[in-house]
Amino acid sequence: MDWMKISTAILIILMLVFIVPRAKDMLKNSPKASSNDMVAALIPLLLVIGFVFLLIKSV
């Protein structure tokens, strides 16, 4: 392994050391979603999926 691969591996490990504890904290202290939140997230997602489907069918 050359120095570039080693330094990249060290950088990735250091990023994980800082990101993982913060992600755990965010998951633990985040507000819980209600069913209205799920519907509000699904509507735009379904619209995007439908639009992409129409684009694929038009080609």
PDB file as gemmi writes it, atoms N, CA and C in Angstrom:
CRYST1    1.000    1.000    1.000  90.00  90.00  90.00 P 1                      
ATOM      1  N   MET A   1       0.842  -1.178   0.000  1.00  0.00           N  
ATOM      2  CA  MET A   1       0.000   0.000   0.000  1.00  0.00           C  
ATOM      3  C   MET A   1       0.890   1.246   0.000  1.00  0.00           C  
ATOM      4  N   ASP A   2       0.525   2.164  -0.819  1.00  0.00           N  
ATOM      5  CA  ASP A   2       1.293   3.407  -0.841  1.00  0.00           C  
ATOM      6  C   ASP A   2       0.747   4.387   0.198  1.00  0.00           C  
ATOM      7  N   TRP A   3       1.425   5.508   0.348  1.00  0.00           N  
ATOM      8  CA  TRP A   3       1.080   6.468   1.396  1.00  0.00           C  
ATOM      9  C   TRP A   3      -0.293   7.094   1.193  1.00  0.00           C  
ATOM     10  N   MET A   4      -0.746   7.181  -0.058  1.00  0.00           N  
ATOM     11  CA  MET A   4      -2.058   7.791  -0.319  1.00  0.00           C  
ATOM     12  C   MET A   4      -3.184   6.899   0.205  1.00  0.00           C  
ATOM     13  N   LYS A   5      -3.076   5.605   0.011  1.00  0.00           N  
ATOM     14  CA  LYS A   5      -4.097   4.685   0.514  1.00  0.00           C  
ATOM     15  C   LYS A   5      -4.094   4.644   2.042  1.00  0.00           C  
ATOM     16  N   ILE A   6      -2.919   4.673   2.623  1.00  0.00           N  
ATOM     17  CA  ILE A   6      -2.813   4.641   4.086  1.00  0.00           C  
ATOM     18  C   ILE A   6      -3.410   5.907   4.688  1.00  0.00           C  
ATOM     19  N   SER A   7      -3.081   7.061   4.119  1.00  0.00           N  
ATOM     20  CA  SER A   7      -3.621   8.310   4.660  1.00  0.00           C  
ATOM     21  C   SER A   7      -5.135   8.393   4.458  1.00  0.00           C  
ATOM     22  N   THR A   8      -5.642   7.870   3.359  1.00  0.00           N  
ATOM     23  CA  THR A   8      -7.081   7.855   3.138  1.00  0.00           C  
ATOM     24  C   THR A   8      -7.778   6.956   4.156  1.00  0.00           C  
ATOM     25  N   ALA A   9      -7.196   5.801   4.452  1.00  0.00           N  
ATOM     26  CA  ALA A   9      -7.772   4.890   5.444  1.00  0.00           C  
ATOM     27  C   ALA A   9      -7.776   5.531   6.827  1.00  0.00           C  
ATOM     28  N   ILE A  10      -6.705   6.227   7.171  1.00  0.00           N  
ATOM     29  CA  ILE A  10      -6.643   6.908   8.464  1.00  0.00           C  
ATOM     30  C   ILE A  10      -7.698   8.011   8.536  1.00  0.00           C  
ATOM     31  N   LEU A  11      -7.855   8.764   7.457  1.00  0.00           N  
ATOM     32  CA  LEU A  11      -8.850   9.830   7.416  1.00  0.00           C  
ATOM     33  C   LEU A  11     -10.267   9.276   7.580  1.00  0.00           C  
ATOM     34  N   ILE A  12     -10.573   8.178   6.918  1.00  0.00           N  
ATOM     35  CA  ILE A  12     -11.902   7.563   7.030  1.00  0.00           C  
ATOM     36  C   ILE A  12     -12.155   7.094   8.462  1.00  0.00           C  
ATOM     37  N   ILE A  13     -11.157   6.489   9.077  1.00  0.00           N  
ATOM     38  CA  ILE A  13     -11.310   6.025  10.462  1.00  0.00           C  
ATOM     39  C   ILE A  13     -11.539   7.205  11.401  1.00  0.00           C  
ATOM     40  N   LEU A  14     -10.782   8.292  11.211  1.00  0.00           N  
ATOM     41  CA  LEU A  14     -10.966   9.475  12.049  1.00  0.00           C  
ATOM     42  C   LEU A  14     -12.347  10.087  11.847  1.00  0.00           C  
ATOM     43  N   MET A  15     -12.838  10.104  10.619  1.00  0.00           N  
ATOM     44  CA  MET A  15     -14.178  10.625  10.369  1.00  0.00           C  
ATOM     45  C   MET A  15     -15.220   9.794  11.107  1.00  0.00           C  
ATOM     46  N   LEU A  16     -15.077   8.477  11.069  1.00  0.00           N  
ATOM     47  CA  LEU A  16     -16.023   7.605  11.766  1.00  0.00           C  
ATOM     48  C   LEU A  16     -15.971   7.810  13.279  1.00  0.00           C  
ATOM     49  N   VAL A  17     -14.780   8.049  13.807  1.00  0.00           N  
ATOM     50  CA  VAL A  17     -14.631   8.279  15.245  1.00  0.00           C  
ATOM     51  C   VAL A  17     -15.435   9.503  15.671  1.00  0.00           C  
ATOM     52  N   PHE A  18     -15.467  10.537  14.834  1.00  0.00           N  
ATOM     53  CA  PHE A  18     -16.194  11.745  15.187  1.00  0.00           C  
ATOM     54  C   PHE A  18     -17.676  11.672  14.825  1.00  0.00           C  
ATOM     55  N   ILE A  19     -18.029  10.974  13.764  1.00  0.00           N  
ATOM     56  CA  ILE A  19     -19.407  10.978  13.281  1.00  0.00           C  
ATOM     57  C   ILE A  19     -20.303  10.001  14.040  1.00  0.00           C  
ATOM     58  N   VAL A  20     -19.823   8.814  14.348  1.00  0.00           N  
ATOM     59  CA  VAL A  20     -20.671   7.776  14.954  1.00  0.00           C  
ATOM     60  C   VAL A  20     -21.251   8.205  16.303  1.00  0.00           C  
ATOM     61  N   PRO A  21     -20.471   8.753  17.235  1.00  0.00           N  
ATOM     62  CA  PRO A  21     -21.100   9.167  18.504  1.00  0.00           C  
ATOM     63  C   PRO A  21     -22.140  10.272  18.314  1.00  0.00           C  
ATOM     64  N   ARG A  22     -21.879  11.205  17.418  1.00  0.00           N  
ATOM     65  CA  ARG A  22     -22.840  12.280  17.160  1.00  0.00           C  
ATOM     66  C   ARG A  22     -24.122  11.719  16.531  1.00  0.00           C  
ATOM     67  N   ALA A  23     -23.990  10.752  15.631  1.00  0.00           N  
ATOM     68  CA  ALA A  23     -25.166  10.140  15.007  1.00  0.00           C  
ATOM     69  C   ALA A  23     -26.002   9.388  16.049  1.00  0.00           C  
ATOM     70  N   LYS A  24     -25.344   8.689  16.963  1.00  0.00           N  
ATOM     71  CA  LYS A  24     -26.073   7.989  18.025  1.00  0.00           C  
ATOM     72  C   LYS A  24     -26.850   8.974  18.886  1.00  0.00           C  
ATOM     73  N   ASP A  25     -26.220  10.102  19.206  1.00  0.00           N  
ATOM     74  CA  ASP A  25     -26.873  11.121  20.011  1.00  0.00           C  
ATOM     75  C   ASP A  25     -28.073  11.713  19.281  1.00  0.00           C  
ATOM     76  N   MET A  26     -27.923  11.961  17.980  1.00  0.00           N  
ATOM     77  CA  MET A  26     -29.034  12.520  17.208  1.00  0.00           C  
ATOM     78  C   MET A  26     -30.199  11.539  17.130  1.00  0.00           C  
ATOM     79  N   LEU A  27     -29.917  10.263  16.964  1.00  0.00           N  
ATOM     80  CA  LEU A  27     -30.989   9.270  16.903  1.00  0.00           C  
ATOM     81  C   LEU A  27     -31.712   9.137  18.244  1.00  0.00           C  
ATOM     82  N   LYS A  28     -30.959   9.223  19.322  1.00  0.00           N  
ATOM     83  CA  LYS A  28     -31.559   9.078  20.646  1.00  0.00           C  
ATOM     84  C   LYS A  28     -32.431  10.282  21.009  1.00  0.00           C  
ATOM     85  N   ASN A  29     -32.026  11.484  20.625  1.00  0.00           N  
ATOM     86  CA  ASN A  29     -32.728  12.695  21.041  1.00  0.00           C  
ATOM     87  C   ASN A  29     -33.608  13.306  19.958  1.00  0.00           C  
ATOM     88  N   SER A  30     -33.848  12.611  18.878  1.00  0.00           N  
ATOM     89  CA  SER A  30     -34.679  13.166  17.820  1.00  0.00           C  
ATOM     90  C   SER A  30     -36.156  12.984  18.154  1.00  0.00           C  
ATOM     91  N   PRO A  31     -37.022  13.881  17.662  1.00  0.00           N  
ATOM     92  CA  PRO A  31     -38.458  13.733  17.929  1.00  0.00           C  
ATOM     93  C   PRO A  31     -39.024  12.528  17.169  1.00  0.00           C  
ATOM     94  N   LYS A  32     -39.990  11.898  17.762  1.00  0.00           N  
ATOM     95  CA  LYS A  32     -40.623  10.732  17.139  1.00  0.00           C  
ATOM     96  C   LYS A  32     -41.621  11.183  16.081  1.00  0.00           C  
ATOM     97  N   ALA A  33     -41.666  10.456  14.987  1.00  0.00           N  
ATOM     98  CA  ALA A  33     -42.557  10.813  13.875  1.00  0.00           C  
ATOM     99  C   ALA A  33     -43.958  10.273  14.121  1.00  0.00           C  
ATOM    100  N   SER A  34     -44.942  11.026  13.678  1.00  0.00           N  
ATOM    101  CA  SER A  34     -46.330  10.580  13.762  1.00  0.00           C  
ATOM    102  C   SER A  34     -46.763  10.060  12.390  1.00  0.00           C  
ATOM    103  N   SER A  35     -47.971   9.549  12.319  1.00  0.00           N  
ATOM    104  CA  SER A  35     -48.456   9.026  11.034  1.00  0.00           C  
ATOM    105  C   SER A  35     -48.642  10.152  10.022  1.00  0.00           C  
ATOM    106  N   ASN A  36     -48.974  11.354  10.485  1.00  0.00           N  
ATOM    107  CA  ASN A  36     -49.108  12.488   9.568  1.00  0.00           C  
ATOM    108  C   ASN A  36     -47.766  12.843   8.925  1.00  0.00           C  
ATOM    109  N   ASP A  37     -46.695  12.703   9.692  1.00  0.00           N  
ATOM    110  CA  ASP A  37     -45.369  12.972   9.149  1.00  0.00           C  
ATOM    111  C   ASP A  37     -45.014  11.961   8.062  1.00  0.00           C  
ATOM    112  N   MET A  38     -45.393  10.716   8.280  1.00  0.00           N  
ATOM    113  CA  MET A  38     -45.092   9.684   7.291  1.00  0.00           C  
ATOM    114  C   MET A  38     -45.852   9.937   5.989  1.00  0.00           C  
ATOM    115  N   VAL A  39     -47.101  10.315   6.081  1.00  0.00           N  
ATOM    116  CA  VAL A  39     -47.900  10.609   4.886  1.00  0.00           C  
ATOM    117  C   VAL A  39     -47.327  11.819   4.161  1.00  0.00           C  
ATOM    118  N   ALA A  40     -46.921  12.832   4.914  1.00  0.00           N  
ATOM    119  CA  ALA A  40     -46.342  14.031   4.313  1.00  0.00           C  
ATOM    120  C   ALA A  40     -45.029  13.725   3.603  1.00  0.00           C  
ATOM    121  N   ALA A  41     -44.300  12.734   4.047  1.00  0.00           N  
ATOM    122  CA  ALA A  41     -43.059  12.351   3.384  1.00  0.00           C  
ATOM    123  C   ALA A  41     -43.324  11.453   2.181  1.00  0.00           C  
ATOM    124  N   LEU A  42     -44.363  10.618   2.254  1.00  0.00           N  
ATOM    125  CA  LEU A  42     -44.650   9.678   1.175  1.00  0.00           C  
ATOM    126  C   LEU A  42     -45.236  10.351  -0.066  1.00  0.00           C  
ATOM    127  N   ILE A  43     -46.029  11.399   0.111  1.00  0.00           N  
ATOM    128  CA  ILE A  43     -46.677  12.045  -1.037  1.00  0.00           C  
ATOM    129  C   ILE A  43     -45.649  12.593  -2.030  1.00  0.00           C  
ATOM    130  N   PRO A  44     -44.678  13.407  -1.615  1.00  0.00           N  
ATOM    131  CA  PRO A  44     -43.686  13.880  -2.596  1.00  0.00           C  
ATOM    132  C   PRO A  44     -42.839  12.746  -3.177  1.00  0.00           C  
ATOM    133  N   LEU A  45     -42.550  11.741  -2.343  1.00  0.00           N  
ATOM    134  CA  LEU A  45     -41.774  10.613  -2.834  1.00  0.00           C  
ATOM    135  C   LEU A  45     -42.522   9.868  -3.931  1.00  0.00           C  
ATOM    136  N   LEU A  46     -43.804   9.640  -3.744  1.00  0.00           N  
ATOM    137  CA  LEU A  46     -44.604   8.970  -4.763  1.00  0.00           C  
ATOM    138  C   LEU A  46     -44.741   9.822  -6.024  1.00  0.00           C  
ATOM    139  N   LEU A  47     -44.829  11.137  -5.861  1.00  0.00           N  
ATOM    140  CA  LEU A  47     -44.889  12.022  -7.022  1.00  0.00           C  
ATOM    141  C   LEU A  47     -43.597  11.956  -7.844  1.00  0.00           C  
ATOM    142  N   VAL A  48     -42.466  11.919  -7.171  1.00  0.00           N  
ATOM    143  CA  VAL A  48     -41.186  11.823  -7.877  1.00  0.00           C  
ATOM    144  C   VAL A  48     -41.062  10.481  -8.576  1.00  0.00           C  
ATOM    145  N   ILE A  49     -41.460   9.412  -7.909  1.00  0.00           N  
ATOM    146  CA  ILE A  49     -41.406   8.076  -8.528  1.00  0.00           C  
ATOM    147  C   ILE A  49     -42.316   8.029  -9.747  1.00  0.00           C  
ATOM    148  N   GLY A  50     -43.517   8.594  -9.640  1.00  0.00           N  
ATOM    149  CA  GLY A  50     -44.431   8.628 -10.784  1.00  0.00           C  
ATOM    150  C   GLY A  50     -43.875   9.443 -11.941  1.00  0.00           C  
ATOM    151  N   PHE A  51     -43.248  10.585 -11.629  1.00  0.00           N  
ATOM    152  CA  PHE A  51     -42.658  11.419 -12.674  1.00  0.00           C  
ATOM    153  C   PHE A  51     -41.516  10.689 -13.383  1.00  0.00           C  
ATOM    154  N   VAL A  52     -40.676  10.019 -12.629  1.00  0.00           N  
ATOM    155  CA  VAL A  52     -39.576   9.260 -13.243  1.00  0.00           C  
ATOM    156  C   VAL A  52     -40.138   8.116 -14.076  1.00  0.00           C  
ATOM    157  N   PHE A  53     -41.188   7.466 -13.609  1.00  0.00           N  
ATOM    158  CA  PHE A  53     -41.817   6.394 -14.377  1.00  0.00           C  
ATOM    159  C   PHE A  53     -42.346   6.927 -15.720  1.00  0.00           C  
ATOM    160  N   LEU A  54     -42.993   8.093 -15.678  1.00  0.00           N  
ATOM    161  CA  LEU A  54     -43.502   8.697 -16.921  1.00  0.00           C  
ATOM    162  C   LEU A  54     -42.359   9.069 -17.872  1.00  0.00           C  
ATOM    163  N   LEU A  55     -41.260   9.564 -17.317  1.00  0.00           N  
ATOM    164  CA  LEU A  55     -40.107   9.883 -18.157  1.00  0.00           C  
ATOM    165  C   LEU A  55     -39.537   8.629 -18.833  1.00  0.00           C  
ATOM    166  N   ILE A  56     -39.482   7.542 -18.072  1.00  0.00           N  
ATOM    167  CA  ILE A  56     -38.948   6.301 -18.633  1.00  0.00           C  
ATOM    168  C   ILE A  56     -39.885   5.764 -19.728  1.00  0.00           C  
ATOM    169  N   LYS A  57     -41.195   5.838 -19.494  1.00  0.00           N  
ATOM    170  CA  LYS A  57     -42.149   5.313 -20.473  1.00  0.00           C  
ATOM    171  C   LYS A  57     -42.192   6.168 -21.753  1.00  0.00           C  
ATOM    172  N   SER A  58     -41.856   7.461 -21.650  1.00  0.00           N  
ATOM    173  CA  SER A  58     -41.945   8.323 -22.829  1.00  0.00           C  
ATOM    174  C   SER A  58     -40.782   8.138 -23.786  1.00  0.00           C  
ATOM    175  N   VAL A  59     -39.736   7.445 -23.370  1.00  0.00           N  
ATOM    176  CA  VAL A  59     -38.559   7.263 -24.242  1.00  0.00           C  
ATOM    177  C   VAL A  59     -38.720   6.045 -25.088  1.00  0.00           C  
TER     178      VAL A  59                                                      
END                                                                             
